[in-house]
Amino acid sequence: MLTAYLPIMIFLVLVAALAGFVFLLSSLLGPTNKRKSRLITYQCGIDSSGTPRYRFSTTLFTLAVLFLIFESANLFLFPWAVVFRSVGTAGTAAMILFIGILFVGFVYAWKKGTQRWE
């Protein structure tokens, strides 16, 4: 019974050995610059200043999440549109319900003001 899993175990050992070899090789051949300026956070060309406990608006985050939700809904609309003639009344009713739920979610987000940029 265990001999059936032998190829998988060999594969896992080889993958782990390859990953360890790559890490070892990168640490041996990689640059070793230990200056203090190299260890500070760098973002968008602006040096960090102040405390990291700064409160910021989550408008961009919520807008991005809404974009992902409605964009992923398109993944369900395209296959449905391809087979539209063969899904019948039940398939059309299900898609109308799906679009209706998305629309209610969009109206709710709109009323909450998530699309308002301040």
Stockholm file with secondary structure:
# STOCKHOLM 1.0

chainA/1-118         MLTAYLPIMIFLVLVAALAGFVFLLSSLLGPTNKRKSRLITYQCGIDSSGTPRYRFSTTLFTLAVLFLIFESANLFLFPWAVVFRSVGTAGTAAMILFIGILFVGFVYAWKKGTQRWE
#=GR chainA/1-118 SS CGGGGHHHHHHHHHHHHHHHHHHHHHHHHSCCCCCHHHHSCEETTEECCSCTTCCCCCHHHHHHHHHHHHHHHHHHHHHHHHTHHHHHHHHHHHHHHHHHHHHHHHHHHHHHTTTCCC
#=GC SS_cons         CGGGGHHHHHHHHHHHHHHHHHHHHHHHHSCCCCCHHHHSCEETTEECCSCTTCCCCCHHHHHHHHHHHHHHHHHHHHHHHHTHHHHHHHHHHHHHHHHHHHHHHHHHHHHHTTTCCC
//
